[in-house]
């Protein structure tokens, strides 16, 4: 898809739009564009097949939930409390949660104005540097492709809770789950949205039931033992190991929230991104508060931080289900809680794999459309599905999974290590892109008050996210550094994803000789809006009467 000119904003005429306006072309007055640059008349008559806008408001809302609630909450939250104490874990999750909220505001501001499946990868290329967009895109694609392999392996392991591996080998179950994810993504984007919607409904109901049961247990209504804040008064509590304990949980908390940014990718296929994206973004705060902060608060009240079971609750396997903090609390009210939580965690893992397949496919598709990947991956079928990108994503995921089956699994472990900090790097890209986006928007004459959605706390929000993400990335090896005899191999494994990203960035930058995009050349054009949305987009740039009067003077 050819790159369009950047928009340079100026006063709109008071007369009705001419026929050239309806064709989304550009009229010049000196060096100033009177309309944003869209596709030419020829492109509109013979458009390149594109993704379909099949995601409804309820799909988009639940996709953001699906990225928030995962194994990080159901399993890893227990190990976090054991490591940092009830208050320490609460502080860590609250800080990371506040950062995620500011990041989603930043992403929402860009995604409502320029809805694209390329999301922050496209924004980085437009507002910062094409090399950064390329590096973020490849990094994010590989991250989710490898994540699919991790999830299908975890799903097979969880299934062993009910089904003996002697009945059917684990790799067969993994293959079945992979086929299921591919099938959902082949049907249509609406099929993906429906799957995530119902997966999320199950997870939301589980969290709500957990909170209700937890409050009743802590108050002594269930079980007859009024706990209150007794577990916060244990020796070493409520914060274990001071700031070091909190820093150690930062990384786990960050992983728990990764996937929230999927809403930016889904915006490119939303039926009405102008209305649906802001609505979903505004709900992020309450979801973080309800699903994470309150849940961790309840766990810290009901279960002592030094309970040995919490230390074993961070992994995804059949033994961890029984010691999940959610299972430990729910068992006080329901005898079959372990079976219920096993089913919920299986759904959670399938949801993560399904989202990973979607995110990788769309990221590769947009890289191809932007000329940063082979053009074959930029094709879509009649249903708007990028089949070539989906097939390649499936191949990479299958190969990654096969690496875990043969030999000692070292290749698989290194793939995991490379992708381990990809989410944090993506968040850095969102914060940096938004900072430049707003500056370029103002420099080109945009009125911030007329943005479809305006992120709060700018510029402090993206700067706060940049700082906290940098701390988390640098602190990857904290637990290894604090050991009496740290392992060099383990330290390399903690940070290997960072040089991989730098190599991608520098390699592209040197080869193509890219530079920081000047603010006046940043591209705000939109190519995939429906006619009604395009009319609304034009109106965003029609200046107020005062601005027009000032220009006349």
N, C-alpha and C positions, 0 to 999 in steps of 0.2 A: 504494500500500500504506500503510494508516494507521500512524502512528507509535505505538509502544507505550510504556508507562510505563517509567521507568528502574527497575532492580532495586535494592532496598535490602535488604541481607542481614541475616539474623538466625538464631537457632537453629531448626533443624528439629525437629519433634516426633519422639519415638521410635516412635510408632505408625506403621503402614503408611500409604502415601499413600492419600488418599481419592479418590473418583471425580472431585472437582473438580481434584485434582492431575493426574489423567490427561488432563484437558481443557486442561492448561497454563494454568489461570486463576490468579488471585492471591488469597490469603487474607491479611487484614490483622490484625495485632495492634497496636493503637494506630496508629502511623504507619509500622510496619515491615512490609514484604512478606515472607511466608514462602517464596515461590517467585519466580523470575524471571518476568517478564510475557511470555507468548507470545501466540498468536492465541486469539480467543474460540472457544466451541463452534460458533457459527454460521460463523465463518471457516474452521474446520477441516472442516465439512461441505460448504461451498461455497468451496473455496480458489481464489484467483486463480492462473491458470496460471503456472508459474515455470520457471526454467532446470532442465535435467536434470543430475543428478549422474552424468556419464558418464566422467569422467577417472579412470583407474586410477593406482596408485602409480607405475608406470613412466612414465606420461605426465607426471605432475607433476614427477617427477625430471628428465626430459629437457627439459621446458619451461623449467626454471630454467637448464639448460645452454644451451638455444637462445638465451636472453637474454644469456648470458655470451660465447659464441663468435660473433664476427661479423667484418665487414670491418675493425673497429677493431683486431682482432688480426692478421688475415691481411694487411692493407695498411698501416694507419696506424702500426703498431708500428715499422716501419722509419724513417719520418719522425721519430718520437719519439726514436729513438736518434741520428739525425743531428742533432737539435736540442739534446738534453741530454746526449749521450754515453751509453755503456753503463751506467754506474753511476747517472747522473742519471735516465735513463728508468726504471731498476729501482726507484729510490727513489720516483719519482712514482707508478708503477703500484702499488707496495707500499702507499703511503699511501692512495691512492684505493681499493685493494682492501680494506684494513683497514676503511675507512669503510663500504664496501658490505657487508662482513660484519656490522658492527654494525647497519646499517640492516635487513638481512634478518632479523637476530635480533629487532629491534623489530617488523617487519612480521609475522614468524612468531608472536610472542606474541599479537598482536591477531587474526591470521587463524585461529589454532587455536581461540580462544575464540569469535570471532564471524566465521565464514567467510561472506563475501559477495562477489559479483562487483564490488561498488562499491569494495572494498578501501580504500585510504587516503583516497579521496575521502569515503566514508561515515564512516570513523573521524574524519576532521577535522571533519565536520559534527556528529558526536555528542560529541566530547570537547574540541573547541576552539571553533568558531564555524561555524554553518551557511553563512555567507558564504565562509569559507575552503574548505569542502567544495565549494561551487558553483564557485568560482574554480579550484580544483585540478582539478575534473572537466572543465570546459569546456577548460581549458588542456591537460589530458592527452588529451582526445578529439581536439582539433585537431592536437596534436603527432603522434599516431599516424596520423591521417587523411592528413596531409601526408607523413608518412614512407612510407605506401603508394605515393603518387605518386612519391617519390624512388626507391623500390626498383624499381618497374616500369620507370622510365626507365633506371636503372642496369643492370637485367637485359637490356634490349634492347641497351645499349651493350656489355655483356660478350659477348653473343652474336655481335657483329661480329668477335670473335676467330676464329670459324669461318665465319660466313655473311656474305657481302658485303651491304651495305645496298642495293645495286642490285637484289638478288634480291627483297627485301621491305623496305619502309620500316620504320624503327625504331618508329614509333608503332603499327604493326600488331602487332609483337611485344609491345609494352607492353600493348596491348589484350588480347592472348591471355593474357598473364601475369595481368592483372587479372581476367579471366573465370575463370582457374584458381583464384585466391585466393577469389573469391566462391563458386565451386562447392564448394570444400573446406569453407567456413564455412556453407554452406547445408545440407549433408548432416546433420551432427550435431556436437556438441562432441567426441564420440569420434573422428570423422573428422579434426578439427583436431588432436587429441592424437596420433593415429597418424601424421599427416603430420609433425608436429614431432618425434615420436620417431625416425623414420627419417632426417629431415634431420640431427638431432643425432648420430645414430650415425655418419654420414659425417664430420661435423666432428670428433667425438672421435677417430675412427680416424686422421684426417689429422694432428691435433696429436700423437698418440702416435707415429706414424711419423716425424714431423718431429723430435721430441725424440730418438728413437733414432738417426736419421741424423745429427742435429747433434752428438751426443756422439761418434759414430764419426768424423765429419769433424774435430772439434776434437782428438781423440786421435791423428789421423793414420792410423787404420785404413782410412778411405776417403779416397782422394786422395793419401795418402803424405806429407802436410805436417802435422806436429804443431804446431798453432797455440797451444794452451794459453791463457794470458792475454796474449799478445803484443799484441792489439788494445786492451787496457786500458792499455798503456804508451805509446801514441802521444802525440804532442804535443797538449796540450789535453784529453786523456782522463785519468781516466775520467768526469769531470763537466765538461761544456761550459757555459760562461757562468754557472757558479755557481748561486745560488738562482733567478736569473731564468730560466735554462734549465729548471730543474725546474718552476717555476711555469707556464711556457709549455706544458709537457707535461701538467700537471694537467687542463686542459680536454680535451685529446685522450683522456687516460686515462678521464676521466669519461664521455665519449661512448661509449667502448669498452664500459663496464660497463652502460650504460643498457639496460633491458629485463629486467634481473635481477628487478625488482619485479613482473614479470608473474605470478610464482607467487602473489602475493596475490590477483590477479584470478581466476586459475584455481582458487584454493581454494574459491570459491563454487560450483564445479561438480565438485569432487573427490568420489569415492565415500565416502571416509572422511577428512575433513580433520583429525580429531583425531590420526590416526596418520601420514597421508601428508605433511602440511605440515611437521611437525617433522623428519621423515626427510629431506625435500628441503632444508630450511633448513640442517641440520647438514652436508650435503654441500657447501654453498657454499664453505666455507673451503678444502677440498681442491681444488675446481675452480679457484678463484682461484689457488691455489698452483701447481697443475699446468699449467693452460691459459695463464695469463698470466705469472706470475713466472718459471717455469722456461723458458718459450718465449722471453721477452725476454732472459733471461740467456744462452740459447744463441745467439740472434741477435747479441748484443753480443760474444760470444766469437768467433764465426766470421766476421762481416762487420765491417770497419773502419767506425767511425762516420762517417768522412769520405768513404766510398765515394759517388760522385755518384749511383749508382742508388738509394740509400736516400732521397735528397732527393725523388725523383720517385715514391715508392711510396705516397703518401698518398691519391691520388685513386682513384675507381672508374671505370676505363675500360680499353679493350683494351690500351693501352700499359702501364698500371700493372701488369697481370698478370705481364708478363715481368720486372718489377723488384720484385715482391713479395718481401720478405725470406724468406718460406717457399719461393718458387720458387728464389731464389738459392741457398739451402742444399740443397734437394732435388735441384737440377740436378747437384750434385756426385755424386749416387748414381744418379739416374734421368734419362736423356736427355729423355724426354717430360714433364718436370716441369711445364712451363708449361701444357700441355694438361690435366694432372691438376688443377693449382691453379685453372685457369679453370673447370673443372666444379665444383670445391668452392666457389669464390666465387659462382658462379651459384646453387648450392643455398643458400648462406648468405644471399644477397640475397632469394631467394624465401621463405626461412624468416622473415626479418625482415618482409617484406611480409605474409606470412600471419599472423604474430603481431600486426602492426599492425592488420590488419583485425579480428582477434579482440578486441584490447584496446579499440579505438575503439567497436566495437559494444556490448561489455559495459559500458563506461563510460557511454555514452549511455543504454543501457537502465536502469542503476541511477540515473542522474540523473532519468530520467522516473519511476521507481518512488518516488524520494524527493521528488517534486514540484518538481524543479529544472529540468525540461525538459518539453515537451509530452507529455501522457499517452499519445499514440499510440505513442511510442517505447518504452513500457513493456510492450507486448504481445509474447507469444510464440506460436508455432504448436504443433501437437501434438508435435513433436520437441524442443520446448524451445528453439527458435531465435528470437531477436528479429528477425524479418524486416524490420520497418519500420526498426529501428535499423541493420541491415545495409545496407538499400537507401540510407539517407541517408548512411551512411559511404562507400559506394561512390560516390555522387554527389559528395560533397566531394572524395574522392580523384581522381575523374575530372576534375573542374573544376580542381583544383590542377595536375594533369598537363597539361591543356590550356593553362594559363597559361604553361607552359614552351615551348609550341610557337608561340605567336603573339607578335608584336611583339619587343621586345628581352628579354623574360623578366623584366622588373623586378618585376612582381606576384608571380611565382613566387619570385624571390629574397627578397622581403620576407616572404612566407609562411614560407620556410625560416628567415629570421632571427627571426621571431616565435616559431617552435617550437624554436629552437636551444637555449634554456636551460630548456625545459619539463621535461626529465628531472631537472635539478638542483632546480627548484622543487618537483617531486613528492617528491624525496628530503627536502627541508626539511620538507614536510608530513608525511611518515612519522615523522621524528624528533620533531617537535613533538607530533604526535598520540599517539605512544607515551609521551612524557613525561607528558602529561595523562592518558592511559589508566591508567597505573600509579598515579598519585596518586588518581584517582577510584576505582579498584578498591579501594585501601586505605581511602579515606575512607568508602566504602559498606560496609566490613566484610569485604572479601575477604581470603583467606589466600593470599599470594603463593606459598607453597610448594606449593599445590594447583592452580596453573595448569597446563593441559595442556602448555604449553611456556613456559619462562621465559628471557627474553633475558639474556645474560651482560653484565656490566659496567654495569648500570644504577646510577645515572643518567649515568655518564660516557660510555657508548656513544652515546646520542642527542645529548648535548651536544657530543661530539667531531664527530659527523656534522653538526650545525648549524653549527659553527665552520668545518669544512673546506668544506662546501657554500657557505657565505657567501663564503669566500675565492675559490673557483672562480668564482662568479657575478660578484663584484666584479672579478676578474682577466680577465674575458672580453676586454677591450680591451687587454690588456697588450702584445701584439705590435704593435698599432697605435700605442699611446702611445710605444713605444720607437723608432719610426721618426723620422728627421730632420724629416720634414714630414707629421705625421699628418693623415689625412683626416677631416673632420667627418662626412661621410656614412657612412664605414666605422665610425666610433665609434658613431654612432646605430644602425647595423645590428647592432653587437655587443650592444647593450643594449635594443633595441626590445621584446623579449619581456617584459622586466621591467615597464615601464609598462602594457603590455597586461594583464598579470596583475593589477596593482594596480587598474586601472580596473574589471576584473571584480569584484574583491573589494570595493572601496569602493562601486561602484554597487549591488551586491546588498545590502550592509550598510546603506546609506542608505535604499534603497527599502523594504526589509523591516524596518528598525530592529532588526537582530540584535545580540546581545551575546555576550560570552564565556560559555560554558555553565558554570554552577556545578558544582563537583565532585559534589555530591549529586544533581544532576539529569542527569548523564551517562547515556546510554542503553546498557545492556549486553544488551538483548533480542536474541533470535535467532528468525528466522521460518522458515528454510529447512533445518532439520535433520531427519533421518529419526528415526523413533520411538526407535530404540536410542540414537542420539546425544543425543536430548532427555533420556532417562533418565540418561545419563552426565553431561549438562550439569547436571541437578538435583543429582546426587551431588557435583559440584564445590563446591557451596555448602552441603552438609551439614557443619556444623562438627565439629571433633574433640570427643572426650569431654571434654577439659579445657575447651574453650570453652563447652560446654553446662553443665558444672559451675559455671563462673564466672558464667554468666547466672543459674542457679538461686540462687546465693548473693546 
